Structure formats: C-alpha cells, structure tokens
Amino acid sequence: MKCTVCEDGGWVCGGDAAPWCNQPAGDEPPRVREGFKTEFDKKGWGH
C-alpha cells in the first residue's frame, strides 16, 4: 500500500520529509530522494 502523503517517495515537497514514512532512526538523517541537492544563497532561507 502506497503512502497517501508522498506516494512512497519519502518527501512531500521541497525539503519537507513525509512525517509518517520518512522518519529517521536515532541520529540518522531522513532518506533523501534521488537527485536531491541542497542549495544555499546569500539571502538566506525564506526570502
């Protein structure tokens, strides 16, 4: 049965992990989708 939130991709949109099926164990980071890249700019987040 596929997750109704993320369709088993683990991510809802942008950098938001699906809360039910992409929960990391312990100190592990959430799994990332294939091809995911974090981009930074000098204006900061939310501009």
C-alpha positions in Angstrom: 0.0 0.0 0.0 1.5 3.4 -1.0 1.8 6.3 1.4 -1.1 8.7 0.6 1.1 11.7 1.6 4.2 11.1 -0.5 3.4 8.1 -2.7 6.4 6.2 -1.2 8.9 8.9 -2.2 9.6 9.9 1.4 9.2 13.6 0.6 6.1 15.8 0.4 7.6 18.9 -1.4 10.8 20.9 -1.4 12.8 19.9 1.7 9.8 18.5 3.7 10.1 14.8 4.6 6.9 12.8 4.8 6.1 12.7 8.6 4.9 9.0 8.6 7.1 7.1 6.2 10.4 9.0 6.3 11.3 9.1 10.0 15.0 8.5 10.6 16.1 6.1 13.3 18.2 7.6 16.1 20.7 10.1 14.9 20.3 9.2 11.2 19.1 11.9 8.7 15.9 11.3 6.8 16.5 9.5 3.5 16.8 11.8 0.5 15.1 11.4 -2.9 17.3 10.6 -5.8 18.9 13.6 -7.3 18.2 15.8 -4.3 20.6 18.8 -3.9 20.7 21.4 -1.2 21.2 24.9 -2.5 22.3 27.9 -0.4 22.3 31.5 -1.3 23.5 34.7 0.4 19.9 35.9 1.1 19.1 33.0 3.5 16.0 30.9 3.7 12.5 32.2 3.2 13.3 35.2 1.1 
